[in-house]
Amino acid sequence: MAMGDPLNPKVAFAGPYRTTDGGKTWTLMKQITGVLTASAKPYALFAAGMLPDGKTPAIFQSTDAGAKWSVVVNAEVYDLAYDAGRDRLYIAQREKGLAIWERRTGKLSTLAVPKDQHQSWRIRSVALDRSTRTLFTWPRTRTSTVRAFR
């Protein structure tokens, strides 16, 4: 996945790589496997990666265009969506389903548990419609159903 920095057009990310010169040169970011979401106000980048042990998956945050990253929470991530208005990160986790991380408090909690609790692990993607503050989730299947939360 590739994306640009919301405040600096010369900064961009492609998987674990970062450029600060508009794509002329690229640097491998240690521990980061991919930048997944960003926000201009409040400024923040969020990425998936691994802790230094190389075995523990985590979510990282940067407030300096990806120059430095700090651990937000240990979690194996499929996808992320950031709601700047509520200052929270929605996380499609590998085995634990959908969760939210409150940036102000650092609290991680389950957002929704489906009636069939064994289906929560199937959530693979999450997206936020900022105009309506509606959160959409869906599993990765050919016959998937999109779920919406407000």
C-alpha positions in Angstrom: 0.0 0.0 0.0 1.3 3.5 -0.9 0.2 6.8 0.6 1.4 10.4 0.9 1.9 12.4 4.0 -1.1 14.6 4.7 1.0 17.7 5.3 4.1 17.3 3.2 3.8 16.4 -0.5 7.5 15.3 -0.6 7.0 12.6 2.0 5.4 9.4 0.9 5.3 5.7 2.0 5.2 2.5 0.0 5.1 -0.6 2.2 8.1 -0.4 4.5 9.8 2.4 2.5 9.7 6.1 3.0 10.8 9.0 0.8 11.3 12.6 1.9 12.3 14.0 -1.5 9.3 13.3 -3.6 10.4 9.8 -4.6 14.0 10.4 -5.7 15.3 8.2 -2.9 13.7 5.6 -0.6 14.7 4.4 2.8 13.7 1.1 4.5 11.9 1.9 7.8 13.0 -0.6 10.5 10.2 -2.4 12.1 7.5 -0.9 9.9 5.8 -3.2 7.4 3.4 -0.6 6.0 1.8 2.8 6.8 -1.9 2.2 6.9 -3.6 5.5 7.8 -2.9 9.2 8.4 -4.5 12.3 9.7 -3.7 16.0 9.2 -5.5 17.3 12.3 -4.4 16.1 14.7 -1.3 15.1 12.7 -0.5 11.4 13.0 0.6 8.5 10.9 -0.2 4.9 12.0 1.5 1.8 10.7 1.8 -1.9 11.3 5.1 -3.5 12.1 7.1 -5.7 14.4 8.8 -5.1 17.7 12.6 -5.4 17.7 12.3 -9.1 18.7 11.0 -9.7 15.2 8.2 -11.9 16.6 5.7 -9.5 18.2 3.3 -7.5 15.9 2.4 -4.0 16.9 0.8 -0.8 15.8 3.1 2.3 15.6 2.4 6.0 15.6 4.5 8.8 14.2 4.0 12.6 14.7 7.1 13.6 12.6 6.4 12.3 9.1 7.7 8.8 9.9 11.2 9.8 11.1 10.5 8.2 14.5 7.9 5.6 15.4 6.5 4.7 18.9 4.5 1.6 19.8 0.7 2.3 20.3 -0.4 -1.3 21.1 0.7 -4.8 20.4 -1.7 -6.3 17.9 -1.6 -8.3 14.7 -3.3 -6.0 12.2 -5.2 -6.5 8.9 -6.3 -2.9 8.5 -6.6 0.5 10.3 -8.8 3.6 10.0 -8.3 6.8 12.0 -11.1 9.0 13.1 -9.5 12.4 13.8 -12.8 13.9 15.1 -13.0 11.3 17.9 -9.2 10.9 18.1 -9.5 7.1 17.9 -8.0 4.3 15.8 -10.2 1.5 14.5 -8.3 -1.8 14.2 -9.2 -4.9 12.2 -7.1 -7.4 14.2 -6.2 -10.8 13.1 -7.7 -13.0 15.8 -9.5 -10.6 18.0 -11.9 -8.9 15.5 -12.6 -5.2 15.5 -11.2 -3.0 18.2 -10.7 0.7 19.0 -7.7 2.5 20.5 -8.5 5.8 22.2 -5.5 8.1 21.5 -6.1 10.3 24.5 -6.3 7.5 27.0 -4.3 4.8 25.3 -7.2 2.4 26.0 -7.8 -0.6 23.7 -11.2 -2.2 23.7 -13.5 -4.3 21.5 -15.8 -2.2 19.4 -18.4 -4.7 18.4 -18.9 -8.4 18.9 -21.1 -10.1 16.3 -23.9 -12.5 17.4 -21.8 -15.4 16.3 -18.6 -14.6 18.2 -16.6 -16.9 16.0 -17.1 -14.6 13.1 -15.3 -11.6 14.6 -11.9 -12.9 13.5 -13.1 -12.7 9.9 -13.0 -8.9 9.7 -10.2 -8.0 7.3 -10.9 -4.4 6.3 -12.1 -1.3 7.9 -12.9 2.1 6.4 -14.4 5.3 7.8 -16.7 7.7 6.0 -15.6 11.0 7.6 -18.6 12.9 6.3 -21.1 10.7 8.2 -18.8 9.2 10.8 -19.9 5.8 9.7 -17.4 2.9 10.1 -17.6 0.1 7.6 -16.1 -3.4 8.0 -16.1 -6.5 5.9 -14.5 -9.9 5.8 -12.3 -11.0 2.9 -14.6 -13.3 1.0 -16.3 -13.2 -2.4 -19.8 -13.1 -0.7 -18.9 -10.7 2.1 -21.4 -8.5 3.8 -20.4 -4.9 4.6 -21.3 -3.9 8.2 -21.8 -0.3 9.2 -21.4 1.2 12.7 -22.2 4.7 13.8 
